[in-house]
Amino acid sequence: MVDFRKIRARAAKRKGGEAAPTSLLGPMPDNAAVAKIADDRILSTMAERVFAAGFVWRVIEQKWPGFEEAFLGFEPKRLLFQPDDFWHDLTADKRIVRNPQKIKSVRDNAGFVERVSKEHGSFGKFLANWPADDQVGLMAYLGKHGSRLGGNTGQYFLRWLEWDAFIVSADMAAALRDAGLDVAESPTSKTDLGRIQAQINAWAAETGLPRRHISRILAMSIGENHPPEALRKYMGE
């Protein structure tokens, strides 16, 4: 495998200097702090990432106050008490994106959040206690027990909560392959994800960087060279 220092140096050169990548890494993730996030904010973030998947993120962000109203502040218990008519009416509610399957996922994920919360004290505590070096296991859990939380949606959900998550984007996968990791161009298999987890863990131990930052440095080191301003806008910073 290529030394990670070389990957970081390449990212710095592409972004205009040693300080540039650092300014684009975002805040330090804090998995312990995730324990303090209320279940309604967990469900809201789940729903936002589900609705944003395959859609224009900016549109979802602009409409989100309407989503919060329509889905009763994403209070799991309150949503689970709503009759079928409530959910049917949402498919004609102009405050939200009227996708029946994604609307149904909110109902299903309200149940998911409630079940996990009862077992662990809160969904945030469950996430905070999951080992940071086993994101792949957590992704598998979300994909199996949640609704529409598989693949990149689950990864972005964790990232949006400031859990220390890497994102297996096309650029990140390309950087890993370029560095010598034997994975597919679009790595989704259990074997490939396991190899990615192991390599990210190794680099995290070697560099002391959080996995989130390693992921972003990899993505910045290859592919289309987006200007720093565009990346900051994409990250919402």
C-alpha positions as CSV (number, residue, x, y, z in Angstrom):
1,M,0.0,0.0,0.0
2,V,1.1,3.6,-0.7
3,D,2.2,5.5,2.4
4,F,-0.7,7.7,3.5
5,R,1.7,10.7,3.7
6,K,2.0,10.6,-0.1
7,I,-1.7,10.5,-0.5
8,R,-2.1,13.5,1.8
9,A,0.7,15.4,0.0
10,R,-1.1,14.8,-3.4
11,A,-4.3,16.1,-1.9
12,A,-2.6,19.2,-0.7
13,K,-0.9,19.8,-4.0
14,R,-4.3,19.5,-5.8
15,K,-6.0,21.9,-3.4
16,G,-3.4,24.6,-3.3
17,G,-1.1,23.9,-0.5
18,E,-0.5,22.0,2.8
19,A,-3.1,24.0,4.7
20,A,-5.9,23.6,2.1
21,P,-6.9,20.0,2.8
22,T,-6.9,20.7,6.6
23,S,-9.4,23.5,6.1
24,L,-11.6,21.1,4.1
25,L,-11.7,18.3,6.6
26,G,-14.6,19.6,8.7
27,P,-14.9,19.4,12.5
28,M,-13.4,16.6,14.6
29,P,-16.1,13.9,15.0
30,D,-17.1,13.0,18.5
31,N,-18.8,9.6,18.8
32,A,-19.4,10.1,22.5
33,A,-21.3,13.3,21.8
34,V,-23.8,11.4,19.6
35,A,-25.2,9.9,22.8
36,K,-26.8,13.2,23.6
37,I,-28.7,13.5,20.4
38,A,-32.5,13.1,21.0
39,D,-34.4,10.3,19.2
40,D,-36.5,12.9,17.3
41,R,-33.3,14.4,15.8
42,I,-32.0,10.9,15.0
43,L,-35.2,10.1,13.1
44,S,-35.1,13.5,11.4
45,T,-31.6,12.9,10.1
46,M,-32.5,9.5,9.0
47,A,-35.4,10.8,7.0
48,E,-33.4,13.7,5.5
49,R,-30.8,11.4,4.2
50,V,-33.4,8.9,2.9
51,F,-35.3,11.7,1.0
52,A,-32.0,13.2,-0.2
53,A,-30.8,9.9,-1.8
54,G,-31.1,10.1,-5.5
55,F,-32.5,13.7,-5.3
56,V,-31.2,17.2,-5.3
57,W,-30.0,17.8,-1.8
58,R,-30.6,21.6,-2.0
59,V,-34.3,21.0,-2.6
60,I,-34.6,18.8,0.4
61,E,-32.8,21.3,2.6
62,Q,-35.0,24.1,1.5
63,K,-38.2,22.1,2.1
64,W,-37.0,20.7,5.4
65,P,-39.0,23.0,7.7
66,G,-42.1,21.7,5.9
67,F,-41.0,18.1,6.5
68,E,-40.6,18.9,10.2
69,E,-44.2,20.1,10.4
70,A,-45.6,17.4,8.3
71,F,-43.9,14.6,10.3
72,L,-44.8,16.1,13.7
73,G,-41.3,17.0,14.6
74,F,-40.2,13.4,13.9
75,E,-41.2,12.3,17.4
76,P,-41.1,8.5,17.1
77,K,-43.8,7.8,19.7
78,R,-46.1,10.4,18.3
79,L,-45.7,9.1,14.8
80,L,-46.3,5.5,15.8
81,F,-49.7,6.5,17.2
82,Q,-50.8,8.0,13.9
83,P,-53.5,6.1,11.9
84,D,-53.1,4.9,8.4
85,D,-55.0,7.9,7.1
86,F,-52.3,10.2,8.4
87,W,-49.6,8.4,6.3
88,H,-51.9,8.3,3.3
89,D,-52.5,12.0,3.5
90,L,-48.8,12.7,3.4
91,T,-48.6,11.4,-0.1
92,A,-50.5,14.5,-1.2
93,D,-48.8,17.0,1.2
94,K,-47.1,19.7,-0.7
95,R,-44.9,20.6,2.2
96,I,-42.7,17.5,1.5
97,V,-41.5,15.4,-1.4
98,R,-44.4,13.1,-2.0
99,N,-42.6,9.8,-2.5
100,P,-44.8,7.0,-1.0
101,Q,-42.0,4.6,-0.4
102,K,-39.8,7.1,1.4
103,I,-42.8,8.3,3.4
104,K,-43.4,4.7,4.5
105,S,-39.7,4.5,5.5
106,V,-40.3,7.3,8.1
107,R,-43.0,5.2,9.7
108,D,-40.8,2.1,9.6
109,N,-37.8,3.9,11.0
110,A,-39.8,5.5,13.8
111,G,-40.4,1.9,14.9
112,F,-36.7,1.1,14.5
113,V,-35.6,4.1,16.5
114,E,-38.1,3.4,19.2
115,R,-37.1,-0.3,19.5
116,V,-33.4,0.5,19.7
117,S,-34.0,3.3,22.2
118,K,-35.9,1.1,24.5
119,E,-33.1,-1.4,24.5
120,H,-30.1,1.0,24.9
121,G,-31.6,4.1,26.6
122,S,-31.6,6.1,23.4
123,F,-30.6,5.6,19.8
124,G,-27.8,8.1,20.2
125,K,-26.3,6.0,23.1
126,F,-26.5,2.9,20.9
127,L,-24.5,4.7,18.1
128,A,-22.0,6.2,20.6
129,N,-21.3,2.7,22.0
130,W,-20.7,1.1,18.7
131,P,-16.9,0.6,18.1
132,A,-15.5,3.2,15.7
133,D,-13.4,0.6,14.1
134,D,-16.4,-1.4,13.0
135,Q,-18.4,1.0,10.8
136,V,-19.0,-1.8,8.3
137,G,-20.8,-3.8,11.0
138,L,-22.9,-0.8,12.0
139,M,-23.8,-0.2,8.3
140,A,-24.9,-3.8,8.0
141,Y,-27.1,-3.4,11.1
142,L,-28.7,-0.2,9.8
143,G,-29.3,-1.8,6.5
144,K,-30.9,-4.9,8.0
145,H,-33.0,-3.4,10.7
146,G,-33.7,0.1,9.3
147,S,-35.7,1.1,6.2
148,R,-33.7,2.4,3.2
149,L,-30.6,2.9,5.3
150,G,-28.3,0.6,3.3
151,G,-25.4,1.7,1.1
152,N,-24.3,5.3,1.1
153,T,-27.5,6.5,2.8
154,G,-26.4,4.8,6.0
155,Q,-22.9,6.3,5.7
156,Y,-24.2,9.8,5.2
157,F,-26.6,9.4,8.1
158,L,-23.7,8.6,10.4
159,R,-21.6,11.5,8.9
160,W,-24.5,14.0,9.4
161,L,-24.7,13.0,13.1
162,E,-20.9,13.7,13.4
163,W,-20.2,10.0,14.0
164,D,-16.7,9.2,12.8
165,A,-17.8,7.8,9.4
166,F,-16.0,7.3,6.2
167,I,-17.9,7.6,2.9
168,V,-17.2,5.1,0.2
169,S,-17.6,7.6,-2.7
170,A,-16.4,6.9,-6.2
171,D,-13.3,9.1,-5.6
172,M,-12.5,7.4,-2.3
173,A,-12.8,4.0,-3.9
174,A,-10.5,5.1,-6.8
175,A,-8.0,6.5,-4.3
176,L,-7.9,3.2,-2.4
177,R,-7.5,1.2,-5.6
178,D,-4.7,3.6,-6.7
179,A,-3.0,3.1,-3.4
180,G,-3.0,-0.7,-3.9
181,L,-6.1,-2.0,-2.2
182,D,-7.7,-4.9,-4.0
183,V,-11.4,-3.8,-4.2
184,A,-13.9,-3.3,-7.0
185,E,-14.5,0.1,-8.6
186,S,-17.8,0.2,-6.8
187,P,-17.1,-1.7,-3.7
188,T,-20.3,-3.0,-2.0
189,S,-19.5,-6.6,-1.2
190,K,-18.9,-7.7,2.4
191,T,-15.3,-8.7,1.4
192,D,-14.5,-5.3,-0.2
193,L,-16.0,-3.3,2.7
194,G,-14.1,-5.4,5.1
195,R,-10.9,-4.6,3.3
196,I,-11.7,-0.9,3.2
197,Q,-12.5,-1.0,7.0
198,A,-9.2,-2.7,7.8
199,Q,-7.2,-0.2,5.7
200,I,-8.9,2.8,7.1
201,N,-8.3,1.4,10.6
202,A,-4.7,0.9,9.9
203,W,-4.3,4.5,8.6
204,A,-6.2,5.8,11.6
205,A,-3.8,4.0,13.9
206,E,-0.8,5.2,11.9
207,T,-1.7,8.9,11.5
208,G,-4.0,9.6,14.5
209,L,-6.5,11.0,12.1
210,P,-10.3,10.3,12.5
211,R,-11.7,8.0,9.8
212,R,-13.8,10.9,8.5
213,H,-10.8,12.9,7.7
214,I,-8.9,10.0,6.1
215,S,-12.0,9.5,3.9
216,R,-12.0,13.1,2.8
217,I,-8.3,13.2,2.1
218,L,-8.5,10.1,0.0
219,A,-11.4,11.7,-2.0
220,M,-9.5,15.0,-2.5
221,S,-6.4,13.1,-3.8
222,I,-7.8,11.8,-7.0
223,G,-10.6,12.4,-9.6
224,E,-12.1,15.7,-10.7
225,N,-10.3,18.4,-8.8
226,H,-13.2,20.5,-7.3
227,P,-12.2,23.9,-6.0
228,P,-12.1,24.3,-2.3
229,E,-15.0,26.8,-2.4
230,A,-17.3,24.2,-4.1
231,L,-16.3,21.6,-1.5
232,R,-17.1,23.9,1.4
233,K,-20.5,24.6,-0.1
234,Y,-21.1,20.9,-0.6
235,M,-20.2,20.2,3.0
236,G,-22.5,22.9,4.2
237,E,-19.7,24.9,5.7
